[in-house]
C-alpha cells in the first residue's frame, strides 16, 4: 500500500480545514486512489470529521468499508459488476438495509446513494431499500 505523500497531506489538510471554516455539517469523501486508505489519510479525515464512503464496487479492497469519521455511514452503490449499469439483487438490498439498521444506534446519520443510473435502476432500488428500512425487512 502506498503512503500518503507529505505534499498531499498538506494540500488535503488545507482543503478540509478551509471547508470546515465555512461548513459545519456532515461531510463524506469517496477517495478513488489507494493512498487515501493509509493511516495518515484516515487520521486526516477523522480530524476534520469527514466520513470515508463505503463504495461498491470498491476501487481498492479497503474502499468497500467505511472509514474516517465514524459518526456518519455513507454507502454509495454504483452498480456491480458493471459500474453505473448493474442492478442489485433483492438480497444485496436486504443486506444493505440490515447494515444500515445495525448501526442506527451508534451513528448520527446514515446515507445510502444508488448511482446505478445508466439503465434507470437507482430510483426503484432506493425506494425498495427505503421500504425495507421502514418495514424492518
C-alpha positions in Angstrom: 0.0 0.0 0.0 1.3 3.5 -0.8 1.6 6.0 1.9 0.0 9.4 1.8 2.7 11.8 0.4 3.5 14.7 2.7 2.6 17.2 0.0 -0.8 15.5 -0.4 -1.3 15.7 3.3 -0.6 19.4 3.3 -3.0 20.1 0.3 -5.7 17.9 1.8 -5.3 19.5 5.2 -5.6 23.0 3.7 -8.7 21.9 1.7 -10.6 20.2 4.6 -9.5 23.0 7.0 -10.9 25.7 4.7 -14.0 23.6 4.0 -14.6 23.3 7.8 -14.2 27.0 8.3 -17.2 27.5 6.0 -19.3 24.5 6.7 -20.1 22.6 9.9 -22.5 20.0 8.5 -22.0 16.3 7.6 -19.2 15.7 5.0 -18.2 12.5 3.3 -15.4 11.8 0.8 -15.2 9.0 -1.7 -11.5 8.6 -2.5 -10.5 6.6 -5.5 -6.8 6.3 -5.1 -5.1 3.7 -2.8 -3.2 6.4 -0.9 -6.4 7.5 0.7 -6.6 4.2 2.6 -3.4 4.9 4.7 -3.2 5.6 8.4 -2.2 9.3 7.6 -5.2 9.8 5.4 -7.5 8.1 7.9 -6.2 10.4 10.7 -6.7 13.5 8.4 -10.4 12.5 7.7 -11.1 11.9 11.4 -9.5 15.2 12.5 -11.9 17.1 10.1 -14.9 14.9 10.8 -15.1 13.6 7.3 -16.5 10.1 6.8 -15.0 7.9 4.1 -17.6 6.4 1.8 -18.1 2.6 1.6 -18.3 2.1 -2.1 -19.4 -0.7 -4.4 -17.7 -1.7 -6.5 -14.6 -0.7 -4.5 -11.6 0.7 -6.4 -9.3 -0.9 -3.8 -10.4 -3.6 -1.3 -10.5 -1.1 1.6 -12.9 1.1 -0.2 -15.7 -1.4 0.5 -15.6 -0.4 4.2 -16.4 2.9 5.7 -13.6 4.9 7.3 -12.7 8.3 8.5 -15.1 10.0 11.0 -17.3 7.2 12.5 -20.5 9.1 13.3 -21.7 9.0 9.7 -22.1 5.9 7.5 -22.3 6.7 3.8 -22.8 3.8 1.4 -22.5 4.5 -2.3 -23.7 1.8 -4.7 -22.5 2.4 -8.2 -23.8 -0.9 -9.7 -21.9 -4.2 -9.7 -20.5 -6.0 -11.6 -20.9 -3.3 -14.3 -20.5 0.1 -12.7 -23.4 2.5 -13.3 -25.4 -0.2 -15.1 -25.9 -3.3 -13.0 -29.0 -3.6 -10.7 -28.5 -5.0 -7.2 -30.2 -8.3 -6.2 -33.0 -8.2 -3.7 -30.6 -10.0 -1.3 -28.0 -7.2 -1.7 -30.6 -4.6 -1.0 -31.8 -6.6 2.1 -28.2 -6.8 3.3 -27.7 -3.1 2.8 -30.9 -2.4 4.8 -29.7 -4.6 7.6 -26.3 -2.9 7.6 -27.9 0.5 7.9 -30.2 -0.8 10.7 -27.4 -2.4 12.6 -25.6 0.9 13.1 -28.6 3.2 13.7 -28.0 3.5 17.5 -24.3 4.4 17.2 -24.4 7.0 14.4 -25.6 10.5 13.9 -26.5 9.8 10.3 -26.7 7.0 7.7 -26.8 7.7 4.0 -27.1 5.3 1.1 -26.9 6.5 -2.5 -27.6 4.4 -5.6 -25.6 5.5 -8.6 -26.6 2.7 -11.0 -28.4 5.2 -13.1 -27.4 4.3 -16.7 -30.4 1.9 -17.1 -32.6 3.6 -14.6 -32.1 1.1 -11.7 -31.2 3.6 -9.0 -34.7 5.1 -8.1 -36.5 1.8 -7.9 -33.7 0.3 -5.8 -33.5 3.2 -3.5 -37.3 3.0 -3.0 -37.0 -0.7 -2.3 -34.3 0.0 0.3 -36.4 2.7 1.9 -39.4 0.4 2.2 -37.3 -2.4 3.7 -35.9 0.1 6.3 -39.4 1.3 7.2 -40.8 -2.2 7.4 -37.8 -3.8 9.1 -37.4 -6.3 6.3 
